[in-house]
Amino acid sequence: MPTTPPYNQPLGGNEMPRFGGPATMMRLPTQKSAEGLDACFVGIPMDIGTSNRPGTRFGPRQIRDESRMLRPFNMATRAAPFESLQVADIGDVPINTFDLKKSVDIIERYYDELLTHDVIPLTLGGDHTLALPILRAMAKKHGPVGLIHVDAHADINEHMFGEAIAHGTPFRRAVEE
């Protein structure tokens, strides 16, 4: 009878103090690729598409840091996703911090490769521009995709300062495409 290999588990607070250990999402193990995973955390440290409040390039790092207090199960619902899903943190997309258009291409190619694995990517970001290349890659694999966008702005501008790709335009471009 085949045995199921153990699933990755977040590093517990009794194994290593919460202020120590790896700076990964929920203190999960890292992997270089999504091979063999059901879901993966991936960061996109980007804010070059924003017009007003930069700093979201530090978002993935900060989210990972704050996630050290999350528990591997929910006391109220008894949900224990790490008992049935293989999950790891696969690091960050290596964007070009000086060129938004190149970064959009890099992200799309990264997600094209990522989605060759049957994995659900859980993205830690950056500015809203990053949604467009992710949606492009997902549409290539799955066909038309749905999206629920919760924000103070719809991000459906035609252009921002003459640019078709920016943090306020990704969902207009996605619908057009």
Backbone as a chain_set.jsonl record, in Angstrom:
{"seq": "MPTTPPYNQPLGGNEMPRFGGPATMMRLPTQKSAEGLDACFVGIPMDIGTSNRPGTRFGPRQIRDESRMLRPFNMATRAAPFESLQVADIGDVPINTFDLKKSVDIIERYYDELLTHDVIPLTLGGDHTLALPILRAMAKKHGPVGLIHVDAHADINEHMFGEAIAHGTPFRRAVEE", "coords": {"N": [[0.845, -1.17, 0.0], [0.717, 2.181, -0.984], [2.347, 4.86, 0.638], [1.537, 8.107, 1.873], [3.595, 10.857, 1.535], [4.827, 12.938, 4.21], [3.197, 16.061, 4.723], [4.333, 19.419, 4.204], [4.823, 21.468, 7.031], [4.117, 24.45, 8.868], [6.731, 25.961, 10.768], [6.685, 25.419, 14.152], [5.974, 27.402, 17.103], [6.99, 26.292, 19.426], [9.085, 24.854, 18.586], [10.906, 26.615, 17.534], [11.555, 29.879, 18.554], [9.12, 32.431, 17.796], [10.244, 34.778, 16.837], [12.512, 33.944, 15.649], [14.083, 31.73, 13.256], [13.179, 30.783, 9.825], [12.468, 33.403, 7.453], [9.994, 33.024, 6.013], [6.787, 32.609, 4.37], [4.487, 31.998, 6.801], [6.444, 30.59, 8.059], [7.027, 28.345, 6.609], [8.646, 25.632, 4.804], [11.102, 26.334, 2.219], [11.255, 26.242, -1.367], [12.774, 25.861, -4.575], [11.238, 25.686, -6.854], [7.833, 25.114, -7.987], [7.358, 22.471, -8.144], [5.734, 19.491, -7.328], [4.068, 20.659, -5.479], [0.897, 21.629, -4.067], [-0.04, 24.13, -3.549], [1.515, 27.352, -3.512], [3.427, 29.965, -2.038], [4.352, 33.029, -3.396], [6.325, 35.851, -3.886], [6.05, 39.212, -5.142], [7.971, 41.733, -5.263], [7.312, 44.669, -5.935], [6.941, 48.061, -6.87], [7.059, 49.875, -8.871], [5.07, 50.579, -10.606], [3.352, 52.303, -9.429], [1.739, 55.453, -8.722], [1.602, 57.135, -6.567], [1.98, 56.195, -3.791], [4.715, 54.749, -3.062], [6.489, 51.817, -1.935], [5.396, 49.372, -1.703], [7.017, 47.436, -2.623], [8.229, 46.318, -0.506], [6.259, 44.787, 0.522], [5.904, 41.83, 0.203], [7.98, 40.88, 1.885], [7.277, 42.0, 4.357], [4.717, 40.909, 4.781], [5.391, 38.216, 4.989], [6.937, 38.353, 7.33], [5.017, 39.171, 9.24], [3.361, 36.958, 9.112], [4.383, 35.031, 10.725], [3.055, 34.632, 13.079], [0.755, 33.282, 12.452], [-1.249, 30.362, 12.717], [-1.137, 26.805, 12.004], [-3.674, 25.77, 11.749], [-7.223, 26.44, 12.024], [-8.842, 27.417, 14.834], [-11.592, 27.917, 15.226], [-12.967, 26.913, 12.936], [-11.8, 24.513, 12.556], [-10.325, 23.975, 10.338], [-7.589, 22.631, 8.652], [-5.391, 23.103, 6.608], [-2.765, 22.292, 6.028], [-2.659, 19.634, 6.494], [-3.545, 18.303, 4.321], [-2.624, 19.451, 2.012], [0.225, 20.114, 0.042], [2.438, 22.588, 0.618], [4.611, 25.351, 0.064], [6.992, 28.038, 0.354], [8.087, 29.729, -2.384], [9.715, 31.85, -2.85], [10.652, 35.007, -4.394], [9.63, 36.784, -7.371], [12.025, 37.727, -9.698], [12.043, 40.748, -10.499], [12.616, 43.545, -12.803], [13.702, 46.267, -11.428], [13.861, 48.785, -12.526], [12.363, 49.043, -14.805], [9.18, 49.02, -15.787], [7.636, 47.833, -17.891], [9.305, 45.733, -18.75], [9.339, 44.324, -16.364], [6.661, 43.506, -16.152], [6.604, 41.697, -18.287], [8.506, 39.85, -17.309], [7.193, 38.888, -15.02], [4.926, 37.683, -16.179], [6.137, 35.633, -17.746], [7.354, 34.198, -15.67], [5.091, 33.277, -14.246], [3.927, 31.8, -16.309], [5.71, 29.624, -16.457], [5.536, 28.727, -13.796], [2.87, 27.877, -13.679], [2.975, 25.592, -15.204], [3.167, 23.562, -13.523], [0.767, 21.855, -11.584], [-0.354, 23.835, -9.635], [-1.555, 26.065, -7.119], [-0.979, 29.367, -7.089], [-0.24, 31.618, -4.497], [-0.086, 34.829, -4.231], [2.061, 37.334, -3.011], [2.153, 40.732, -2.835], [3.125, 43.763, -3.838], [2.522, 46.479, -6.085], [-0.638, 47.118, -7.804], [-0.303, 46.667, -10.504], [0.888, 44.229, -10.972], [-1.121, 42.34, -11.142], [-2.048, 42.117, -13.781], [-0.075, 40.689, -15.515], [-0.169, 38.231, -14.193], [-2.847, 37.456, -14.485], [-2.861, 37.24, -17.279], [-1.14, 35.019, -17.675], [-2.579, 33.064, -16.291], [-4.931, 32.977, -17.82], [-3.922, 31.957, -20.209], [-3.419, 29.333, -19.474], [-5.855, 28.418, -18.317], [-7.994, 29.484, -19.753], [-10.672, 31.92, -20.003], [-10.726, 33.842, -17.027], [-12.099, 34.522, -13.781], [-12.467, 37.277, -11.502], [-12.337, 38.768, -8.337], [-12.167, 41.899, -7.197], [-11.202, 43.798, -4.583], [-11.093, 46.919, -3.485], [-10.425, 50.417, -2.986], [-10.478, 51.668, -5.384], [-11.283, 51.043, -8.806], [-9.325, 50.437, -10.668], [-9.371, 50.688, -13.471], [-8.582, 52.553, -15.306], [-8.106, 54.259, -18.445], [-5.611, 55.274, -19.258], [-2.615, 56.221, -17.486], [-0.917, 59.043, -16.873], [-0.324, 58.975, -19.566], [0.442, 56.356, -19.959], [-0.333, 52.996, -20.74], [-0.069, 50.804, -19.15], [-0.089, 50.534, -15.794], [-0.495, 50.957, -12.216], [-3.166, 51.676, -11.956], [-4.528, 50.696, -14.143], [-4.7, 47.877, -14.687], [-6.983, 46.164, -14.707], [-8.707, 47.101, -16.656], [-7.107, 46.601, -18.905], [-7.007, 43.821, -18.704], [-9.686, 43.049, -19.141], [-10.028, 44.03, -21.73], [-8.256, 42.375, -23.101]], "CA": [[0.0, 0.0, 0.0], [1.572, 3.372, -1.027], [2.186, 5.797, 1.758], [1.572, 9.516, 1.521], [4.688, 11.527, 2.242], [4.314, 13.976, 5.106], [3.023, 17.391, 4.152], [5.078, 20.499, 4.859], [4.122, 22.129, 8.133], [4.795, 25.65, 9.368], [7.589, 25.76, 11.931], [5.927, 25.777, 15.347], [6.569, 28.295, 18.093], [7.685, 25.527, 20.454], [10.308, 24.325, 17.977], [11.786, 27.767, 17.337], [10.803, 31.084, 18.923], [8.484, 33.097, 16.656], [11.128, 35.829, 16.319], [13.641, 33.288, 14.999], [13.745, 30.819, 12.176], [13.178, 31.336, 8.463], [11.54, 34.507, 7.146], [9.143, 32.565, 4.917], [5.372, 32.71, 4.684], [4.074, 31.107, 7.881], [7.627, 29.803, 8.44], [7.012, 27.101, 5.848], [9.887, 25.376, 4.078], [11.261, 26.956, 0.902], [11.572, 25.411, -2.52], [13.157, 26.684, -5.727], [10.183, 25.646, -7.863], [6.533, 24.646, -7.49], [7.247, 21.033, -8.409], [5.231, 18.67, -6.245], [3.247, 21.426, -4.545], [-0.506, 21.905, -4.359], [-0.129, 25.591, -3.486], [2.802, 27.955, -3.158], [3.499, 31.406, -1.827], [5.366, 33.669, -4.232], [6.297, 37.296, -3.713], [6.427, 40.113, -6.231], [8.338, 42.963, -4.558], [7.308, 45.683, -6.994], [6.123, 49.27, -6.715], [7.417, 50.83, -9.933], [3.882, 50.933, -11.368], [2.479, 53.158, -8.639], [1.901, 56.886, -8.973], [1.503, 57.967, -5.379], [2.546, 55.706, -2.546], [5.635, 53.629, -3.23], [6.824, 51.081, -0.729], [4.827, 48.024, -1.747], [8.089, 46.472, -2.913], [8.534, 45.662, 0.76], [5.079, 44.035, 0.931], [6.113, 40.4, 0.428], [8.844, 40.67, 3.053], [6.527, 42.345, 5.57], [3.659, 39.908, 4.953], [6.038, 37.011, 5.516], [7.318, 38.604, 8.721], [3.809, 39.171, 10.076], [2.717, 35.644, 9.067], [5.0, 34.112, 11.69], [2.115, 34.401, 14.174], [-0.362, 32.451, 11.998], [-1.212, 28.967, 13.146], [-1.403, 25.904, 10.872], [-5.084, 25.367, 11.707], [-8.15, 27.448, 12.534], [-9.524, 26.868, 16.014], [-13.049, 28.027, 15.104], [-13.51, 26.057, 11.871], [-11.022, 23.265, 12.555], [-9.649, 23.814, 9.044], [-6.172, 22.319, 8.796], [-4.977, 22.896, 5.216], [-1.449, 21.67, 5.891], [-2.831, 18.195, 6.667], [-3.938, 17.683, 3.055], [-2.023, 20.18, 0.89], [1.671, 20.342, 0.097], [2.608, 24.026, 0.424], [5.932, 25.893, 0.4], [7.283, 29.396, -0.109], [9.086, 29.581, -3.454], [10.514, 33.062, -2.982], [10.171, 36.189, -5.108], [9.872, 36.961, -8.804], [13.132, 38.676, -9.847], [11.63, 41.808, -11.425], [13.582, 44.591, -13.156], [13.2, 47.38, -10.629], [13.975, 50.049, -13.252], [11.593, 49.023, -16.047], [7.874, 48.419, -15.533], [7.216, 46.952, -18.995], [10.103, 44.51, -18.66], [8.889, 43.59, -15.178], [5.398, 42.852, -16.507], [6.98, 40.53, -19.094], [9.178, 38.896, -16.421], [6.168, 38.266, -14.175], [4.123, 36.786, -17.013], [6.944, 34.445, -18.055], [7.524, 33.464, -14.418], [3.836, 32.568, -13.972], [3.774, 30.778, -17.358], [6.479, 28.452, -16.014], [4.963, 28.288, -12.532], [1.602, 27.19, -13.934], [3.175, 24.281, -15.825], [2.9, 22.664, -12.403], [-0.629, 22.013, -11.165], [-0.205, 24.49, -8.344], [-2.299, 27.303, -6.917], [-0.054, 30.369, -6.552], [-0.752, 32.609, -3.562], [0.88, 35.893, -4.513], [2.265, 38.417, -2.062], [2.615, 41.794, -3.715], [3.485, 44.754, -4.699], [1.437, 47.338, -6.585], [-1.687, 46.401, -8.533], [0.112, 46.347, -11.865], [1.277, 42.821, -11.059], [-2.277, 41.481, -11.433], [-2.21, 41.912, -15.22], [0.675, 39.554, -16.063], [-0.64, 36.989, -13.575], [-4.089, 37.105, -15.183], [-2.501, 36.788, -18.628], [-0.615, 33.655, -17.592], [-3.671, 32.177, -15.891], [-5.839, 32.826, -18.959], [-3.279, 31.052, -21.165], [-3.558, 27.959, -19.006], [-7.208, 28.02, -17.934], [-9.033, 30.18, -20.498], [-11.151, 33.108, -19.284], [-10.705, 33.729, -15.569], [-12.882, 35.493, -13.027], [-11.679, 38.022, -10.526], [-13.006, 39.65, -7.394], [-11.198, 42.939, -6.85], [-11.694, 44.586, -3.457], [-10.185, 48.056, -3.345], [-11.12, 51.712, -3.03], [-10.482, 52.091, -6.781], [-11.519, 49.916, -9.708], [-8.119, 50.2, -11.467], [-9.802, 50.503, -14.86], [-8.264, 53.754, -16.085], [-7.621, 54.059, -19.813], [-4.172, 55.555, -19.196], [-2.138, 57.026, -16.371], [0.202, 59.846, -17.369], [-0.028, 58.537, -20.928], [0.873, 54.951, -19.987], [-1.429, 52.023, -20.749], [0.184, 49.831, -18.085], [0.259, 51.145, -14.513], [-1.281, 50.361, -11.137], [-4.579, 52.01, -12.09], [-5.052, 50.236, -15.436], [-4.59, 46.449, -15.019], [-8.226, 45.439, -14.93], [-9.184, 47.512, -17.988], [-6.323, 45.843, -19.891], [-7.395, 42.407, -18.628], [-10.988, 42.896, -19.803], [-9.802, 44.238, -23.164], [-7.559, 41.215, -23.654]], "C": [[0.899, 1.244, 0.0], [1.289, 4.28, 0.166], [2.284, 7.226, 1.239], [2.729, 10.166, 2.254], [4.128, 12.61, 3.157], [4.23, 15.327, 4.387], [3.881, 18.391, 4.915], [4.203, 21.125, 5.938], [4.862, 23.419, 8.476], [5.625, 25.292, 10.602], [6.852, 26.26, 13.162], [6.702, 26.649, 16.313], [7.275, 27.582, 19.225], [8.953, 24.87, 19.921], [11.364, 25.409, 17.85], [10.991, 28.99, 17.76], [10.287, 31.81, 17.682], [9.367, 34.196, 16.063], [12.364, 35.253, 15.637], [13.169, 32.439, 13.839], [13.659, 31.514, 10.827], [12.143, 32.447, 8.294], [10.734, 34.136, 5.909], [7.69, 32.736, 5.331], [4.999, 31.616, 5.67], [5.208, 30.219, 8.377], [7.581, 28.405, 7.835], [8.382, 26.854, 5.229], [9.911, 26.141, 2.745], [11.554, 25.877, -0.131], [11.931, 26.338, -3.662], [12.079, 26.717, -6.799], [8.894, 25.136, -7.208], [6.346, 23.151, -7.692], [6.791, 20.284, -7.162], [4.346, 19.391, -5.245], [1.804, 21.523, -5.019], [-0.739, 23.415, -4.401], [1.243, 26.124, -3.109], [2.624, 29.45, -2.927], [4.628, 31.94, -2.686], [5.214, 35.176, -4.072], [6.629, 38.031, -4.992], [6.71, 41.471, -5.586], [8.454, 44.145, -5.527], [6.423, 46.869, -6.612], [6.421, 50.308, -7.791], [6.235, 51.208, -10.812], [2.968, 51.904, -10.637], [2.778, 54.636, -8.858], [1.983, 57.711, -7.689], [2.242, 57.424, -4.175], [3.442, 54.502, -2.778], [5.895, 52.958, -1.879], [6.298, 49.667, -0.743], [5.857, 46.98, -2.175], [8.492, 45.721, -1.652], [7.376, 44.8, 1.265], [5.331, 42.556, 1.166], [6.95, 40.112, 1.677], [8.068, 40.925, 4.349], [5.404, 41.343, 5.842], [4.249, 38.628, 5.535], [6.402, 37.19, 6.987], [6.103, 38.537, 9.643], [3.157, 37.794, 10.142], [3.301, 34.666, 10.081], [4.073, 33.786, 12.85], [0.914, 33.549, 13.751], [-0.159, 31.014, 12.448], [-1.572, 28.065, 11.967], [-2.837, 25.395, 10.798], [-5.919, 26.478, 12.324], [-8.954, 26.83, 13.676], [-11.047, 26.874, 15.85], [-13.622, 27.04, 14.086], [-12.896, 24.668, 11.853], [-10.367, 22.989, 11.201], [-8.152, 23.627, 9.291], [-5.592, 22.053, 7.409], [-3.646, 22.177, 5.059], [-1.475, 20.164, 6.167], [-3.152, 17.502, 5.34], [-3.349, 18.366, 1.829], [-0.521, 20.319, 1.101], [1.928, 21.789, -0.305], [4.038, 24.415, 0.814], [6.0, 27.329, -0.099], [8.378, 29.28, -1.155], [9.831, 30.883, -3.741], [9.836, 34.139, -3.808], [10.475, 36.132, -6.599], [10.974, 38.011, -8.946], [12.818, 39.751, -10.895], [12.812, 42.712, -11.788], [13.081, 45.874, -12.494], [13.277, 48.739, -11.326], [13.102, 50.125, -14.495], [10.275, 48.275, -15.839], [7.464, 47.454, -16.637], [8.004, 45.649, -18.996], [9.656, 43.669, -17.468], [7.58, 42.867, -15.441], [5.683, 41.606, -17.34], [7.634, 39.452, -18.232], [8.152, 38.154, -15.573], [5.337, 37.279, -14.985], [4.883, 35.506, -17.346], [7.132, 33.565, -16.813], [6.263, 32.639, -14.122], [3.508, 31.555, -15.066], [4.478, 29.492, -16.923], [5.886, 27.877, -14.735], [3.717, 27.442, -12.764], [1.749, 25.924, -14.778], [3.025, 23.185, -14.774], [1.427, 22.88, -12.034], [-0.643, 22.551, -9.738], [-1.091, 25.729, -8.303], [-1.321, 28.318, -6.332], [-0.792, 31.36, -5.648], [0.267, 33.739, -3.567], [0.869, 36.962, -3.439], [2.837, 39.58, -2.848], [2.847, 43.076, -3.013], [2.255, 45.563, -5.172], [0.52, 46.554, -7.518], [-1.335, 46.07, -9.971], [0.377, 44.859, -12.014], [0.112, 41.89, -11.354], [-2.395, 41.17, -12.921], [-1.381, 40.745, -15.757], [0.273, 38.221, -15.445], [-1.919, 36.528, -14.264], [-3.813, 36.621, -16.599], [-2.033, 35.335, -18.603], [-1.719, 32.669, -17.216], [-4.64, 31.933, -17.04], [-5.238, 31.905, -20.019], [-3.476, 29.599, -20.755], [-5.015, 27.536, -18.876], [-8.315, 28.585, -18.826], [-9.51, 31.379, -19.683], [-11.203, 32.863, -17.769], [-11.578, 34.811, -14.947], [-12.01, 36.144, -11.972], [-12.618, 38.796, -9.617], [-11.953, 40.623, -6.91], [-11.802, 43.807, -5.755], [-10.683, 45.696, -3.201], [-11.028, 49.324, -3.346], [-11.256, 52.223, -4.454], [-10.655, 50.861, -7.666], [-10.3, 49.546, -10.548], [-8.454, 49.884, -12.922], [-9.565, 51.765, -15.687], [-7.818, 53.372, -17.488], [-6.101, 54.197, -19.85], [-3.866, 56.276, -17.891], [-0.871, 57.73, -16.846], [0.66, 59.356, -18.74], [0.38, 57.077, -21.054], [-0.331, 54.016, -19.902], [-1.284, 50.989, -19.633], [0.696, 50.586, -16.862], [-0.675, 50.559, -13.456], [-2.769, 50.664, -11.227], [-5.227, 51.51, -13.357], [-5.172, 48.714, -15.607], [-5.904, 45.755, -15.341], [-8.926, 45.877, -16.209], [-8.437, 46.695, -19.049], [-6.76, 44.376, -19.875], [-8.729, 42.179, -19.336], [-10.823, 43.062, -21.303], [-9.17, 43.001, -23.805], [-8.412, 39.96, -23.605]], "O": [[1.756, 1.375, 0.874], [0.154, 4.431, 0.618], [3.016, 7.512, 0.292], [2.834, 10.039, 3.474], [3.05, 13.141, 2.891], [5.077, 15.672, 3.563], [4.125, 18.235, 6.112], [2.995, 21.284, 5.765], [6.088, 23.478, 8.385], [5.248, 24.417, 11.381], [6.436, 27.418, 13.203], [7.932, 26.634, 16.336], [8.083, 28.193, 19.924], [9.79, 24.393, 20.688], [12.556, 25.162, 18.033], [9.838, 29.127, 17.353], [10.941, 31.805, 16.639], [9.234, 34.508, 14.879], [13.18, 36.005, 15.103], [11.988, 32.439, 13.492], [14.019, 32.684, 10.696], [11.081, 32.426, 8.916], [10.777, 34.828, 4.892], [7.395, 32.977, 6.501], [5.184, 30.433, 5.388], [4.965, 29.21, 9.039], [8.022, 27.426, 8.438], [9.194, 27.775, 5.14], [8.869, 26.538, 2.223], [12.023, 24.782, 0.178], [11.454, 27.472, -3.72], [12.008, 27.671, -7.574], [8.877, 24.778, -6.03], [5.264, 22.625, -7.43], [7.377, 20.419, -6.088], [3.915, 18.792, -4.258], [1.527, 21.502, -6.218], [-1.539, 23.907, -5.196], [2.035, 25.434, -2.468], [1.78, 30.099, -3.544], [5.724, 31.381, -2.707], [4.104, 35.706, -4.118], [7.391, 37.541, -5.826], [5.793, 42.267, -5.385], [9.554, 44.562, -5.889], [5.314, 46.702, -6.103], [6.077, 51.48, -7.641], [6.371, 52.069, -11.681], [1.924, 52.289, -11.163], [3.912, 55.022, -9.141], [2.394, 58.871, -7.728], [3.06, 58.133, -3.589], [2.985, 53.361, -2.702], [5.551, 53.492, -0.826], [6.686, 48.845, 0.088], [5.597, 45.78, -2.099], [9.032, 44.617, -1.725], [7.488, 44.156, 2.308], [5.0, 42.056, 2.241], [6.643, 39.191, 2.434], [8.184, 40.168, 5.313], [5.164, 40.971, 6.99], [3.686, 38.031, 6.453], [6.2, 36.284, 7.796], [6.158, 37.915, 10.704], [2.473, 37.483, 11.118], [2.756, 33.579, 10.27], [4.269, 32.782, 13.536], [0.13, 33.133, 14.605], [0.968, 30.526, 12.542], [-2.239, 28.507, 11.031], [-3.18, 24.661, 9.871], [-5.41, 27.338, 13.043], [-9.658, 25.838, 13.488], [-11.718, 25.939, 16.287], [-14.644, 26.403, 14.343], [-13.417, 23.757, 11.208], [-9.906, 21.874, 10.954], [-7.537, 24.378, 10.048], [-5.326, 20.901, 7.065], [-3.424, 21.515, 4.045], [-0.444, 19.496, 6.086], [-3.049, 16.28, 5.231], [-3.559, 17.899, 0.71], [-0.061, 20.605, 2.206], [1.665, 22.173, -1.445], [4.6, 23.878, 1.768], [5.158, 27.768, -0.881], [9.471, 28.794, -0.864], [10.503, 31.001, -4.766], [8.61, 34.183, -3.913], [11.449, 35.512, -7.029], [10.863, 39.09, -8.363], [13.274, 39.669, -12.036], [13.869, 42.651, -11.16], [12.127, 46.489, -12.972], [12.81, 49.739, -10.781], [13.09, 51.15, -15.177], [10.26, 47.049, -15.728], [6.987, 46.357, -16.343], [7.437, 44.579, -19.219], [9.602, 42.443, -17.555], [7.403, 41.731, -14.999], [5.065, 40.565, -17.121], [7.348, 38.267, -18.404], [8.231, 36.934, -15.422], [5.073, 36.165, -14.531], [4.328, 34.412, -17.24], [7.076, 32.339, -16.899], [6.35, 31.457, -13.791], [2.869, 30.542, -14.782], [3.908, 28.405, -17.012], [5.749, 26.66, -14.61], [3.532, 26.411, -12.119], [0.756, 25.247, -15.044], [2.786, 22.024, -15.104], [0.914, 23.99, -12.167], [-0.906, 21.827, -8.777], [-1.341, 26.36, -9.329], [-0.875, 28.154, -5.196], [-1.849, 31.874, -6.013], [1.344, 33.623, -2.982], [-0.186, 37.433, -3.014], [3.891, 39.445, -3.469], [2.748, 43.301, -1.807], [1.13, 45.352, -4.721], [0.863, 45.459, -7.964], [-2.018, 45.259, -10.597], [0.118, 44.286, -13.073], [0.331, 40.755, -11.778], [-2.802, 40.067, -13.287], [-1.947, 39.869, -16.41], [0.363, 37.185, -16.104], [-2.063, 35.349, -14.589], [-4.464, 35.689, -17.072], [-2.477, 34.519, -19.411], [-1.785, 31.567, -17.762], [-5.121, 30.814, -17.221], [-5.967, 31.151, -20.663], [-3.678, 28.734, -21.607], [-5.38, 26.429, -19.273], [-9.473, 28.198, -18.67], [-8.816, 31.81, -18.762], [-11.661, 31.819, -17.306], [-11.766, 35.882, -15.524], [-10.957, 35.626, -11.6], [-13.582, 39.406, -10.079], [-10.966, 40.228, -6.29], [-12.809, 44.479, -5.98], [-9.563, 45.444, -2.757], [-12.214, 49.289, -3.674], [-12.061, 53.118, -4.715], [-10.22, 49.766, -7.309], [-10.247, 48.443, -11.09], [-7.909, 48.958, -13.522], [-10.276, 52.012, -16.662], [-7.231, 52.311, -17.702], [-5.398, 53.349, -20.4], [-4.75, 56.867, -17.272], [0.123, 57.084, -17.178], [1.853, 59.323, -19.041], [0.638, 56.608, -22.162], [-1.233, 54.223, -19.091], [-2.266, 50.372, -19.222], [1.766, 51.195, -16.889], [-1.549, 49.753, -13.776], [-3.567, 49.954, -10.615], [-6.374, 51.861, -13.635], [-5.719, 48.286, -16.624], [-5.931, 44.845, -16.17], [-9.673, 45.092, -16.794], [-9.049, 46.164, -19.975], [-6.869, 43.756, -20.933], [-8.874, 41.198, -20.064], [-11.42, 42.31, -22.074], [-9.518, 42.632, -24.926], [-7.968, 38.895, -24.034]]}, "num_chains": 1, "name": "protein.A"}
